[in-house]
Amino acid sequence: MKEIFPHWKNNSAIDGVIIKMGNSCKKCTSHQCKTPAHNAMLECSYGLNYIKHNTIVLFGFCIKDINNSKQKKKRLYDSPECTVTNSFIDNYIKHSDELLKNTESEIAQQKSSTLDNYVSNNMYKDNFFNPIKNELQKNLSFLHDYQQINSTIIKNINVSILEKTGAEEINDDILKNCSHEEVAIYYASKMLDEKITLAKAIQDTSWLYREDDYKSFRIYGCFLKYIRIYKLKSEAKSIKINVSGSNQFDITRNPKAFSIIPHTLIDNAIKYSPKRSTISVYINDEDGHIYISVTSFGPKILEYESDKIFQPFFRGMSAKEIEEDGSGFGLFLAQKIATEHLNSRIKVQQDIKQTLNGHIETTFSLKVPLRYNE
């Protein structure tokens, strides 16, 4: 958008379309308007006003209805062509913000539409995966080696903790009697094991559906496992995780496959939640299904993004502003497990009336049908 006022942009002074730079601005050598200390309306030594707006600084105009200093009164008399009212400036900035917001939204939707077409036509396979498939398979083949190494670490740290404490199994009370280093290794090795599982799923999803790996397990316990694994990560941000509900029914499926869901939902909730906030996990047996929800304060999800966040490569605009790190694969795989493994679907809802430090209350939920129990 072309500015009607003179303005600084990228360290260059650019003339306005309607209000032009006066002689005072042209001969000025101090350029105090170039780097304002804050976004409030300011006045230079020539009696002209300037204000920072987004990435530019508007200058060279004179507001007649505020702060009539001696220099301002002289400027109002000598330069009526650059005189404006305070309400005009406010309305102009508001209009500029709306145009910028609309433009950014249009660009985001165009990118999203292009990505939809790219994914739906499997173009990414031709342009990305297929050309590097052999190289990718070769690199990912090391996952097995990494998993074996990490399994040895897990075994050794478990044995060390059990021998030290004389306990038969490891729980939170036992870990309180361990050193900080032992606790860190214990949780880090557990988390790495889950990350490797996620990487294996990206490489090949066929193993997720092997019936030989089916076991009976309880969803409630599976979520508790991941809350414990992410204990240090949540404590580092002073995030409290509450768990509620009653889950007495087991499901018979591949627990490694299902684990991608709690892993992704808990990981994302901690990653995007502000410090000193609360995450609420609810798991409850209901009529004909097991209801699962994870509620936390997270980035705003635009209306057109609510379905797209479950597509590969996609990350919401606000999510990228809060947390740069992210592959755009976690929710995609979690949704794939929900639909193809559990005959369910993960849904997302936001309550814009509930906010915390600019974050919006966000709930990811799904219903696991009990009829799939074996």
Beta strands, then each sheet from edge to edge (+ up, - down):
strand 1: 7-9
strand 2: 12-14
strand 3: 42-43
strand 4: 49-53
strand 5: 56-63
strand 6: 83-84
strand 7: 215-217
strand 8: 240-244
strand 9: 251-253
strand 10: 278-286
strand 11: 289-298
strand 12: 347-356
strand 13: 359-369
sheet 1: 2+ 1- 5+ 4- 3+
sheet 2: 2+ 1- 5+ 6+
sheet 3: 7+ 9-
sheet 4: 8+ 10+ 11- 13+ 12-
end
